[in-house]
Amino acid sequence: MSISVTAPAKERAVGALITAGVLWGTGGLAGAFLTARGNLHPLGVAGCRLLFGGICAIGYLAVTGQLRVVPRGRAALVRLLVVGVLLAVFQVSYFASVALTSVSVATMTTIGSVPVFVAVATTVRDRRLPAVPTLVAVAIALAGLVLLTSSSDGVVTGGRLVGGLACALGAGAGFAVLTLVNGKPVPGLAPLPTIAFGCLTGGILLLPLSLGTALSADWRPEVVAAALFLAVLPTAVAYAAYFRGLRTAHPVVAALAALLEPLVAALLAALLLGERLGLTGWLGAALLVGALAVASLPAGGTTARRG
């Protein structure tokens, strides 16, 4: 008799990736709150997010006794350094794009480019095209993202637009590399320790850019609470879930799950801040959900035989 062992693993992976995308979407509101109420520059938000996220995650590992089992070999150290550098590059490139263009343009270009970069890279690496459902999902997702962010909050042209798009593409490429690198786990290095020390490394690398604005911020109790929320849920927990899902999910499917970030952020803004999505925005949201559904369709897997 034949029993599929890939379906449950794939379902758990997709669930972890969806959790990551949803949690990332809450980070936008937390970051906006830190900027508005704490007078924290976006680069300061990025640096604090990684540094505090790493510290909180390492604290959890220490309390639960998991630090004793974190591998300390060369492969683990290299992986943690690579993750930290890529997280720092992603954050700096993204916020540079925001400064040069707008939030909507930077987000659409960055997040929208990730599944394209990953699809191209996996095609070259595997020497074959991704499955048809995956290609269809990428096309649907890009259309949905364009509709969701079609009401841009500003029009930028000339050198600023070119520079902003270049930074956004750099951020997308960095996240794509992060996705591909962590698709092959280091033996013994679990997702939470990976993101804990990766975030800490990235936060330390961003200190020269973020320390000044962090020290001059207004750290009222509600601002501290928002910073801790951003560090724990949309950062430590979300990235740990993402890396866990990467272990068994196709990298392109994982990249598509990141598209939940602008979707959830837009929905929360509509519900909590009174922002209106409009017909095109809701249509774009529906297309993003449809893209994830298409990407999750079975593409044929291996089975284990028991008899």
Secondary structure, DSSP 8 states (H G I E B T S, - for coil): -EEESHHHHHHHHHHHHHHHHHHHHHHHHHHHHHHHHH---HHHHHHHHHHHHHHHHHHHHHHTTGGGGS--SHHHHHHHHHHHHHHHHHHHHHHHHHHHS-HHHHHHHHHHHHHHHHHHHHHHHHTS---HHHHHHHHHHHHHHHHHT-S-S----HHHHHHHHHHHHHHHHHHHHHHHHTTS--TT--HHHHHHHHHHHHHHHTHHHHHHHHHTS---HHHHHHHHHHHIIIIIIHHHHHHHHHTTS-HHHHHHHTTHHHHHHHHHHHHHS----HHHHHHHHHHHHHHHHHHTS-----EEE--
